Amino acid sequence: MPHSNAPLPTALHSAAQVRDLDARLIAAGTPGFELMQRAAHAAWRALRQRWPQEQVVTVLAGHGNNAGDAYLLAALAQRAGWQVQVYAVGDPARLSGDAASAYAEAKTAGVNAELWQDGAALRGVLVDGLLGTGLTGEVRAPYAQVIAGINASGLPVLALDLPSGLCADTGVALGAAVKADLTVTFIGLKIGLFTGEAPALVGHLLFDDLQADSRLVTQTEAVAQRLAVATLPQLPPRSPTAHKGQFGQVLVVGGDRGFGGAALLSAESALRSGAGMVSLATRPEHVPAALVRRPEIMTAGVSSANQLLALTNRATVLVVGPGLGQEAWGRSLFSVARSAELPQVWDADALNLLAAAPCALPAGSVITPHPGEAARLLGISTAQVQADRPAAAQALAQKYAVVTVLKGAGSLVAAPDGQLNLCDHGHPAMAGAGLGDVLAGVIGALLAQGMPAFAAASLGVWLHARAGEQLGAQGRGLAASDLITVIRQLLQEQSPCLN
């Protein structure tokens, strides 16, 4: 999801928090109608900048403050000489408070407002002022029909605050949702603008704080933080006398028959992300290929749990699961790994084995499920996970007492103590095999270099997503191994090796 060139805030809020902040701004002396005017001006500026030659706008207005913003925008467009048509869903005479004042302002400006009817003519830029952050249940008639008409029109769409029908807390489309080209959101960033289905609905995102008192904003505790360059955790620079023993040894455990590449991708990404040493425990038949591919990785063929035990004794961090499988070989190696008192990263089949036989993970560990794996770990459906991704990530972190990375659009990093980070980078070209194996290796390397689990997972997720975003610009066909070199470059930019 592209964003404004201006940096977005890092604090993410719930819908209730933003409504409370709005109320506190009014109580502190800023009239609600003035805030509404500021929102309309911000949206109008954005509309003119995005579509300067259009000169025609159709405004769809509902019944709350969102509609008030829309009526005031219509008045601004009318006074600027644009052709303006407003369609009201429901009788605008029933509006109250500031929204009623906004409707009166639009009428004074000469705006033509009619009741919405199926088949109403939509022209120019469509302004979505239908439903705001208070929506909880599914969108009902007639709003569902209006939203369908907007989406079928093929016209450019500006959404006020958030696309109508999108849940501000979960990023889920509540039955029906507007697909916007541009969203201008106000006062505080809502977490639902960045995860779930939101990246496909929000379009280009702009933020305006409506000149809110920053002291009041900072008094509102965020539900999550958006990962941004300025606030990312960093590895410390290395001393000129540094040696490999200071940066840990990552042992990757996986690669059953037919899946040797998965474990090798994890090992190579750990190597390129700065681990002092990297070992790979895999099927004996994969050893020659691994040595040819990357001789720097200490590759050992293991056929039994006892052989793995000797390797774990030399490691500082384990990465378990890439290509591990769920047959006897994988299960035996998993049993050894879970008994090792070392920080670990569990991915792929390690998570499937964990779901089948829950156990405690060592302190300082990280799990990296995709939504399907998360569903198995929580004993619910994938649809339920996706219906509230922030809640699912936090539930996993608390259930297993480990840092959890819930992968997908708007990846989330949750800690057992309630901390929650969100990554709003990535690219659809990343929808392919092996990328999760790379991520697991990156996080393992950051753990090995001394990062705490939450910081390692957060930085690893950001590096992985940004690398995919850069490479995705080249189009389809992104290979997981393509990311590794770019991740190394990004890591150097974010955490330089030397001062």
N, C-alpha and C positions, 0 to 999 in steps of 0.2 A: 504494500500500500504506500504510494508516494506521499510525502509530507511537504509542508511548507518549507521554504528555504530558511525561514526564521526558526531557531531551535524551539522545539516543543518543551513544555515543562516535563519533568521526570515523574512528578507525583501523579498517581492515578487514583480516582475517587469512585465511590459508588454514587448511584443516582440520588439516594437519600442525602448523602453528604453534600452534594452540589446544591440540592434544594435548600438544605439547611444553611449553606454558605450564602445563597441568594437572600434568604430571610434575614441573616445577620447583617448583610450589607445594607439592606433596607432599614433595619433597626438602628444601624449606626449612622444613618442620615442620608443615604442615597435613595431617592424615591424609586419605587418599582418601575414607574413609567419611564424614568430617565434611563434605567438599565435596559429597558425594552428598546428605547430609541438608540442606545449605543449598539445593541445587538443588530438592529436593522441597518444602521450605518455600516457596521463591519461587514455584514453580509452583502450589502449593496456595493461596497468597494470591491469585494472579492468577485462579485458577479461581473462588474464592468471590466475588471482586469482580465478575467478568464474569457469573457465573450464580448469584447468591446464593440464589435460590429453588428451585434444581433438586433438591438433596438426594439425587440418584442419580448414580452414576458407574460407568462400565465402563472398566477399564484393560486395554490390549493391550500385553503385555510380550514383548520379544524376549530376547536373550542377552547383551548387553554392558552397559556402564555406563548406557546409556540405559534399559535394563530395571531397573537398580538404582534409578534416580530414580523410575521408575514404581511399583515395589513400595513405596518409602518414602512416596510420595504416597498410595497406596492405604491404607497404615497410618494416615496422618494423617486421611484421610476417614473411615475406620472408627471411629477414636477420637472423631471429631466427631459421630458418630451418623448419618452418611450410609449409604445402602444401597450396598454396594461389591461389584462382581464383577470378578475378574481372569481374563483368558484368556491363558494362556502359550503362545507359539508355540515348541514344543520343550519338552523336559523340564526344568523349573526345577531339578530335583535336580542337573543337570549344570552349573549356574552355579558360578562360582569367584570368589574374592577378595571385593571389596566388594559386588559384585552378589549373591553368595551370602548375605552378611550382611544385605543389604537384604531378600532373600526371607525369611530367617529372621525378621526384624523384622516383616514383614507377617503371617506365620503366627502369631507371638506376639500380634499385635493382633487376631487372629481373622478375618483377611481370607480369603474363599473364593476359592481359585485353582484353576482347571480348565484342562486342555489345550484348545487351540483346536480346534474342529471346524466344518466348513462348516455354516452354518445356525445357529450359536450366536446366542443372543438378545443384541442390543445395546440398552442402555437408558441414558437420562440423558445426561450429558456423557461423551463418549469421550475417553480419554487415550491419545495415541499415544506409546508407549515402545518401538517395534518396532526401528527401525534408527537408528544414529547417524551420526557424521561419517566413520566408517571405510569406508563403502560405496563401492566403486569400479565394480564391474560392474553389470549390470542386475539388478533385483530378481527373485528366483526364487521358485518355490513353496516353502513355503506362504505366504510373506510377500505375494506378489502377490495371492493370493486374499483375504487379510485386509485388505489395502489397498482392494481392490475393494469389500469388504463395508462398510468404514468410509465410503467415498465414496458408496455407494448408500443408506446408512442415513437420510440427511436429518437426522441428529442433530448437535448442536454438537460441535466437535472442538478439543481442546487438544493441540498438539504440543510435546514436550519437546526442547529445543535446536534442532531443525529438523524439518520434516515428513519422515517416513520416505520414502525413495526420492529425495529431492532431493539433488543433488550439492552439497556445501558449498563447492566451489571454482568451479563454473561456473553454478550455478542451473538446471541441466538435470534434468528428471525422468528417472531411470534406469529406463526401462521402465514403471514405475508409481510414483505418489507420492501421499501423503495430501494432501487438500485441507483445510487447517486453517482454523478461524475465529480462533484465537489461537495464537501461537507464543511461548514463553518460552525465550530463548536465554541461554547462560551463558558466563562468563569473558571471552570475546572475540567480537566480531561477525565472522561468517563472510561473506566476499564473496558467496558463492552465495545468501545470503538476499535479495539486492537486485537481481539481474539475471536475464536469461534468462526462464525460466518461473516463477521464484520469486514475483513479485508476484501471480500468480494462485493460489498455493498457501500462502503464509505467513500470510495474513490479518493481523490486528492483531499487531504485533511489540512485545514487551517484552524488556528486557535486564536481567540481574542479574550483577554481577561476582563474586558469591559471596564478597565481602569479600577479594578477592585483593589481595596486596601490590602497590600501584601501581608500586613500583620494578621489580618483576619484569615487570609488564605493559609498561612503557615500554621495557624492554630488548629487547622483541620487535619487530623492524622490521616495520611493516605492509606488506602487498602493495599496498594502495591506501588512499586517503583518501576518506571520504564528504563531499561538499560540504555545508557547513553555514554558517548565517549568521555565526557567530562566527569562522570561519576563511576566509571568502571573500576573494579579492583585491579591492582597492578602487581606484577611480580617485581621484587626489588632488583636493581642493577647487580651485576655480578662483579666480584672483586677481580682485579687483574691476576690474582693468585688462585682463582677458582679451579677446582678439579671435579671430575665426574662423580666422585663419591658424595659430593655435597648436594646433588640434585636427584637423588633417588634412583631406584631401579623398578621399572614397571614390568610386571609379568602379565602377559596376555594369555588367557586360557580359552581355547576354542578351536574351531576348525575341524569338525568331523568330516567324514568322507563326503565330497561334493561341495563342501563349504569352507575350504581352506582359505579362500580369498578374503573372507570376512575377518578372520583373525589377523591376517597379514595387514589388511587395511588399518585395523586398530593399532597394531604394533608400529607400523610406519608413521601413522599420525602422532603417536606418542613420541617417537624418535624426533620428528620434525618440530614438535612443540616444546622441546627442551629438556626432556627427561635425561638424566645422566647416563643411564643404561636402560636398554629394553631387551627383554627376553620374551620368547614365544613358546608356549607349550601346546603342541598340536599333534595330529596323527603323524606317525613316522613317515608315511609316504609323501607328506607335504614338505618335508625338510629340504630336499634338493631344490625344489622350486623357490622356497623362501630364501635360501642362501643365494641363489642366483639373482633373485629380485632385489634383496637388501641384505648384503653380507654383514652390515653393522648390527643387525638384530641377532641376538644369541638364540638360535632356534633349536629346540630339543624335541625329539619325537617321544611321546609318552603313550604307553599302552595300558598303564595301570595307575591307580590312585597313589600307590607307594612311590612311583617315579615322580609324580607331581609334588609330593610332599617335600622332597629334597629341594625342589626349585622354589617353593614358597618360602622356605627358610632364608633364602637370600634376597627376597624381594622386599620392597617397602610399600608398594601399592599393587593391587591386583585389578585387572580388567577382565571380567568374567562374562561369557555368554556369546560373543560374536561367532556364529557358525557352530556353537557347541552341540546343538542337537539335543534330543530328549531320549535318546536310546541309552543302553547300559554304559557305553563309554562316557558320554556326556554326564550322565547322572553320577558316575563314580568320581569324575573330576570335580563336579559341582560340590559333592559332599566334602571333599578335601578343602576346597576354596572357602566354603562358608565357615569352616572351623578355624581358619587362619585369622589371628587377631591383628589384621592389617586393614587400613582403609581400602575400600574396594569400590569399583564401578561395575554395577550389574546392568546388563543390557540383554535384549533379545531372548535367547532360550534360558538364560539364567532367571529371567523374570517369569517365564512360563513354568519353570521348575519351582520357583518361589510361590507362585500362585497355587500350584498343586500341593505343596507341602510348606506352609508358612513357617518361617524361622526368623530369629533375630539376626540383623546384620551387624558387623563390627562398627564401633564408633567411627565417625568421620567418613561414612560411606555415602554413595550417591546411586540412585536408581534412575534409569532413563527410559521410561515406557512411552510408546506411542499409544493413541487412544484405545486400541484393541487390547493391548497388554495391560493398560491401566484398568480397563473394565474387568479383566480376569482377576487382577490383584484385589479389586474392591468387591468382586462378586456381583457386579451390576452389568448392564448392557453398555455397548459402545455409545449408543444414542444418549444414554443417561450421562455418560462422561462428557460428551460434547455439548449437552444441554446446559452444563455449568462447569466449564473447564477450571476456573479458579477454585471452586469448591472441591472438585475432584483432586486437583494437585495438592491442596492442603490436607485433604482426607488421607491421601497416600503418605504424605510426610509424617502425619501424626500416627497412622496405623503402624508404619514400619520404623518410625523414629529415625528416619534418614532424610537427607536432602533429596528432593524429587524433581526431575526434569520431565514435565509433561510436554512431549513434542507435538508439533503440528503448527498450523498458522497461529501466530501469537504464542510462541512457546513460553511456558511458565516454569519458574524455578521456585520451589516452595521449601521452606525449612520447618522443622518440627515446632519451633518457637513462634511460628506465625508469619515470619518474613516471607514476602512474595515479590519476585521480580518478573517482569514481562519483557520479552524481546519482540520488537515489532519490525524486525528485518527478515529477509529471506526472499525466495523467488520460486514461482511454480516449477521452474526447471529442476528444482531440487527433489521433485517427486520421483525418486528412483532408488534402486537397491544400493546398499552399502554406505549411504550417508550417515546412518546411525552408528555404524561401526567406527567411522572416522571420528564422530563426536565423542564416543566413549573413550577412544585413545587420547584425544586432546584433554579431556577432563582428567584422565588418569595421569597424564604428564604434569598438569598443573598441581594436582595433589602431591605428586612426587617431589615437586619443587617447593613444597611447604605451604601452599595455599590452603586455608580452611575450606571445608567442603562446599559451603554456600557460595563463597567467592569463586572457587574453582569452577563450579557448575555454571555460575552466572557468566564469567568471562569466557568459558568454553562455548556456551550457547551463542554468545554474541559473535565470537570469532567465526564460528561455523556458519552462522546465518549471514554475516556480512560477506564471507568468502563466496557463499552460494549466490548472494545477491549480485556481486560483481561479475561472477562467471555466468550467471543466468542471463545477463544482458546480451550474451552471444547467442542465446536461443536454446532450443531443445538439444538433447544429447549430452547433457552434463554427466560426466563420470565421477563417482565418489573420489577417486584418486586425484582428480583435478583440483580438489579443494585443498589438498595438503600443502602445496607450495604457497598458495595464497594465504592460508592460515598462518604459515610461518612469517610471511611478510607483514600481515596485520598485527601479529603478536610483537614483532619488532617495533612497529609504529606505536603500539599501545604501551609496551613495557620494554624499552630499549635495554639491550644486554649490558651496555656501558653507560655511565653518566654522560 
